[in-house]
Amino acid sequence: ASSFRDWVLQLLRVWSEWSTFPPQFVKGLEAMLCSGTSLKRLGSDTSMSDADAQAMRVALDRRLEQWRTLGETSSLERACRLRGLSTTGSRDKLVDRLCMFDTYWQEKEPQPPPQQ
């Protein structure tokens, strides 16, 4: 199973390098493949300070609220489609997928907190 996962990740890197698909789409495919096996639990990563973990939680909570308050289900479906995520299921499932994408990439490539 690990070798298959590695092979798919290599394929995604090639697609990204060749610009075969939009970068956000390839990122979504990677997030779907890897999020269940490699997501760190916030706060359990010893390389992350408490302040950084808290800032990440706040940013992800803010993003979750943005997805939840999006007016139209079609907007959620479009956001999922652009990220290579499934568009089937309830509104809550769409929000869950978008949050999984945001969480995976926030943990993989932490962004600095916004300047106040």
Rosetta constraint file for C-alpha pairs under 8 A:
AtomPair CA 1 CA 5 HARMONIC 6.25 0.50
AtomPair CA 2 CA 6 HARMONIC 6.12 0.50
AtomPair CA 3 CA 7 HARMONIC 6.05 0.50
AtomPair CA 4 CA 8 HARMONIC 6.21 0.50
AtomPair CA 5 CA 9 HARMONIC 6.16 0.50
AtomPair CA 5 CA 33 HARMONIC 7.60 0.50
AtomPair CA 6 CA 10 HARMONIC 6.16 0.50
AtomPair CA 7 CA 11 HARMONIC 6.25 0.50
AtomPair CA 8 CA 12 HARMONIC 6.18 0.50
AtomPair CA 9 CA 13 HARMONIC 6.24 0.50
AtomPair CA 9 CA 30 HARMONIC 6.94 0.50
AtomPair CA 10 CA 14 HARMONIC 6.30 0.50
AtomPair CA 11 CA 15 HARMONIC 6.21 0.50
AtomPair CA 12 CA 16 HARMONIC 6.08 0.50
AtomPair CA 12 CA 26 HARMONIC 6.30 0.50
AtomPair CA 12 CA 29 HARMONIC 7.90 0.50
AtomPair CA 12 CA 30 HARMONIC 7.26 0.50
AtomPair CA 13 CA 17 HARMONIC 6.09 0.50
AtomPair CA 14 CA 18 HARMONIC 6.00 0.50
AtomPair CA 15 CA 19 HARMONIC 5.84 0.50
AtomPair CA 15 CA 20 HARMONIC 4.99 0.50
AtomPair CA 15 CA 21 HARMONIC 6.47 0.50
AtomPair CA 15 CA 26 HARMONIC 7.47 0.50
AtomPair CA 16 CA 20 HARMONIC 6.45 0.50
AtomPair CA 16 CA 21 HARMONIC 6.77 0.50
AtomPair CA 16 CA 22 HARMONIC 7.59 0.50
AtomPair CA 16 CA 23 HARMONIC 6.14 0.50
AtomPair CA 16 CA 26 HARMONIC 6.61 0.50
AtomPair CA 19 CA 23 HARMONIC 7.34 0.50
AtomPair CA 21 CA 25 HARMONIC 6.47 0.50
AtomPair CA 21 CA 26 HARMONIC 6.56 0.50
AtomPair CA 22 CA 26 HARMONIC 6.61 0.50
AtomPair CA 23 CA 27 HARMONIC 6.16 0.50
AtomPair CA 24 CA 28 HARMONIC 6.21 0.50
AtomPair CA 24 CA 82 HARMONIC 6.78 0.50
AtomPair CA 24 CA 83 HARMONIC 5.24 0.50
AtomPair CA 24 CA 84 HARMONIC 7.67 0.50
AtomPair CA 25 CA 29 HARMONIC 6.49 0.50
AtomPair CA 25 CA 81 HARMONIC 7.82 0.50
AtomPair CA 25 CA 82 HARMONIC 5.69 0.50
AtomPair CA 25 CA 83 HARMONIC 4.14 0.50
AtomPair CA 25 CA 84 HARMONIC 4.56 0.50
AtomPair CA 25 CA 85 HARMONIC 7.98 0.50
AtomPair CA 26 CA 30 HARMONIC 6.31 0.50
AtomPair CA 26 CA 83 HARMONIC 7.21 0.50
AtomPair CA 26 CA 84 HARMONIC 6.79 0.50
AtomPair CA 27 CA 31 HARMONIC 6.08 0.50
AtomPair CA 27 CA 83 HARMONIC 6.85 0.50
AtomPair CA 27 CA 84 HARMONIC 7.78 0.50
AtomPair CA 28 CA 32 HARMONIC 6.19 0.50
AtomPair CA 28 CA 83 HARMONIC 4.61 0.50
AtomPair CA 28 CA 84 HARMONIC 4.96 0.50
AtomPair CA 28 CA 85 HARMONIC 6.04 0.50
AtomPair CA 28 CA 101 HARMONIC 6.29 0.50
AtomPair CA 29 CA 33 HARMONIC 6.26 0.50
AtomPair CA 29 CA 83 HARMONIC 7.44 0.50
AtomPair CA 29 CA 84 HARMONIC 5.64 0.50
AtomPair CA 29 CA 85 HARMONIC 6.94 0.50
AtomPair CA 30 CA 34 HARMONIC 5.95 0.50
AtomPair CA 30 CA 35 HARMONIC 7.95 0.50
AtomPair CA 31 CA 35 HARMONIC 5.24 0.50
AtomPair CA 31 CA 100 HARMONIC 7.44 0.50
AtomPair CA 31 CA 101 HARMONIC 5.71 0.50
AtomPair CA 31 CA 104 HARMONIC 5.99 0.50
AtomPair CA 31 CA 105 HARMONIC 7.39 0.50
AtomPair CA 32 CA 36 HARMONIC 7.62 0.50
AtomPair CA 32 CA 85 HARMONIC 7.42 0.50
AtomPair CA 32 CA 101 HARMONIC 7.53 0.50
AtomPair CA 34 CA 38 HARMONIC 5.77 0.50
AtomPair CA 34 CA 39 HARMONIC 7.46 0.50
AtomPair CA 35 CA 39 HARMONIC 5.15 0.50
AtomPair CA 35 CA 100 HARMONIC 7.23 0.50
AtomPair CA 35 CA 104 HARMONIC 5.98 0.50
AtomPair CA 39 CA 104 HARMONIC 6.34 0.50
AtomPair CA 39 CA 107 HARMONIC 7.45 0.50
AtomPair CA 40 CA 44 HARMONIC 6.99 0.50
AtomPair CA 40 CA 45 HARMONIC 6.68 0.50
AtomPair CA 40 CA 107 HARMONIC 7.22 0.50
AtomPair CA 41 CA 45 HARMONIC 7.05 0.50
AtomPair CA 42 CA 53 HARMONIC 6.14 0.50
AtomPair CA 42 CA 57 HARMONIC 7.50 0.50
AtomPair CA 43 CA 48 HARMONIC 7.36 0.50
AtomPair CA 43 CA 50 HARMONIC 6.88 0.50
AtomPair CA 43 CA 53 HARMONIC 5.77 0.50
AtomPair CA 48 CA 52 HARMONIC 6.11 0.50
AtomPair CA 48 CA 53 HARMONIC 6.28 0.50
AtomPair CA 49 CA 53 HARMONIC 6.19 0.50
AtomPair CA 50 CA 54 HARMONIC 6.05 0.50
AtomPair CA 51 CA 55 HARMONIC 6.09 0.50
AtomPair CA 52 CA 56 HARMONIC 6.12 0.50
AtomPair CA 53 CA 57 HARMONIC 6.21 0.50
AtomPair CA 54 CA 58 HARMONIC 6.21 0.50
AtomPair CA 55 CA 59 HARMONIC 6.19 0.50
AtomPair CA 55 CA 113 HARMONIC 6.56 0.50
AtomPair CA 56 CA 60 HARMONIC 6.09 0.50
AtomPair CA 56 CA 106 HARMONIC 7.46 0.50
AtomPair CA 56 CA 110 HARMONIC 7.91 0.50
AtomPair CA 56 CA 113 HARMONIC 7.75 0.50
AtomPair CA 57 CA 61 HARMONIC 5.98 0.50
AtomPair CA 58 CA 62 HARMONIC 6.11 0.50
AtomPair CA 59 CA 63 HARMONIC 6.24 0.50
AtomPair CA 59 CA 113 HARMONIC 7.73 0.50
AtomPair CA 60 CA 64 HARMONIC 6.08 0.50
AtomPair CA 60 CA 99 HARMONIC 7.74 0.50
AtomPair CA 60 CA 102 HARMONIC 7.20 0.50
AtomPair CA 60 CA 103 HARMONIC 6.77 0.50
AtomPair CA 61 CA 65 HARMONIC 6.22 0.50
AtomPair CA 62 CA 66 HARMONIC 6.33 0.50
AtomPair CA 63 CA 67 HARMONIC 6.36 0.50
AtomPair CA 63 CA 99 HARMONIC 7.53 0.50
AtomPair CA 63 CA 102 HARMONIC 7.84 0.50
AtomPair CA 64 CA 68 HARMONIC 6.18 0.50
AtomPair CA 64 CA 95 HARMONIC 7.54 0.50
AtomPair CA 64 CA 99 HARMONIC 6.12 0.50
AtomPair CA 65 CA 69 HARMONIC 6.12 0.50
AtomPair CA 66 CA 70 HARMONIC 6.29 0.50
AtomPair CA 67 CA 76 HARMONIC 7.42 0.50
AtomPair CA 67 CA 95 HARMONIC 6.01 0.50
AtomPair CA 67 CA 98 HARMONIC 7.59 0.50
AtomPair CA 67 CA 99 HARMONIC 7.95 0.50
AtomPair CA 68 CA 95 HARMONIC 6.56 0.50
AtomPair CA 70 CA 75 HARMONIC 7.17 0.50
AtomPair CA 70 CA 76 HARMONIC 7.29 0.50
AtomPair CA 71 CA 75 HARMONIC 7.53 0.50
AtomPair CA 72 CA 76 HARMONIC 6.94 0.50
AtomPair CA 73 CA 77 HARMONIC 6.23 0.50
AtomPair CA 73 CA 91 HARMONIC 6.25 0.50
AtomPair CA 74 CA 78 HARMONIC 6.09 0.50
AtomPair CA 75 CA 79 HARMONIC 6.18 0.50
AtomPair CA 76 CA 80 HARMONIC 6.17 0.50
AtomPair CA 76 CA 91 HARMONIC 7.61 0.50
AtomPair CA 76 CA 94 HARMONIC 6.32 0.50
AtomPair CA 76 CA 95 HARMONIC 7.13 0.50
AtomPair CA 77 CA 81 HARMONIC 6.08 0.50
AtomPair CA 77 CA 87 HARMONIC 5.18 0.50
AtomPair CA 77 CA 94 HARMONIC 6.85 0.50
AtomPair CA 78 CA 82 HARMONIC 6.13 0.50
AtomPair CA 78 CA 87 HARMONIC 7.88 0.50
AtomPair CA 79 CA 83 HARMONIC 6.44 0.50
AtomPair CA 79 CA 98 HARMONIC 7.66 0.50
AtomPair CA 80 CA 84 HARMONIC 6.28 0.50
AtomPair CA 80 CA 85 HARMONIC 4.81 0.50
AtomPair CA 80 CA 86 HARMONIC 6.40 0.50
AtomPair CA 80 CA 87 HARMONIC 6.02 0.50
AtomPair CA 80 CA 94 HARMONIC 6.99 0.50
AtomPair CA 80 CA 97 HARMONIC 7.38 0.50
AtomPair CA 80 CA 98 HARMONIC 6.48 0.50
AtomPair CA 81 CA 85 HARMONIC 5.56 0.50
AtomPair CA 81 CA 86 HARMONIC 6.73 0.50
AtomPair CA 81 CA 87 HARMONIC 6.36 0.50
AtomPair CA 85 CA 97 HARMONIC 6.97 0.50
AtomPair CA 85 CA 98 HARMONIC 7.98 0.50
AtomPair CA 86 CA 94 HARMONIC 7.88 0.50
AtomPair CA 86 CA 97 HARMONIC 7.94 0.50
AtomPair CA 87 CA 94 HARMONIC 6.68 0.50
AtomPair CA 88 CA 94 HARMONIC 7.59 0.50
AtomPair CA 89 CA 93 HARMONIC 5.79 0.50
AtomPair CA 89 CA 94 HARMONIC 6.86 0.50
AtomPair CA 90 CA 94 HARMONIC 6.49 0.50
AtomPair CA 91 CA 95 HARMONIC 6.32 0.50
AtomPair CA 92 CA 96 HARMONIC 6.07 0.50
AtomPair CA 93 CA 97 HARMONIC 6.22 0.50
AtomPair CA 94 CA 98 HARMONIC 6.30 0.50
AtomPair CA 95 CA 99 HARMONIC 6.08 0.50
AtomPair CA 96 CA 100 HARMONIC 6.05 0.50
AtomPair CA 97 CA 101 HARMONIC 6.25 0.50
AtomPair CA 98 CA 102 HARMONIC 6.26 0.50
AtomPair CA 99 CA 103 HARMONIC 5.93 0.50
AtomPair CA 100 CA 104 HARMONIC 5.98 0.50
AtomPair CA 101 CA 105 HARMONIC 6.27 0.50
AtomPair CA 102 CA 106 HARMONIC 5.88 0.50
AtomPair CA 103 CA 107 HARMONIC 6.09 0.50
AtomPair CA 104 CA 108 HARMONIC 6.07 0.50
AtomPair CA 105 CA 109 HARMONIC 5.60 0.50
AtomPair CA 105 CA 110 HARMONIC 7.33 0.50
AtomPair CA 106 CA 110 HARMONIC 4.77 0.50
AtomPair CA 106 CA 111 HARMONIC 6.63 0.50
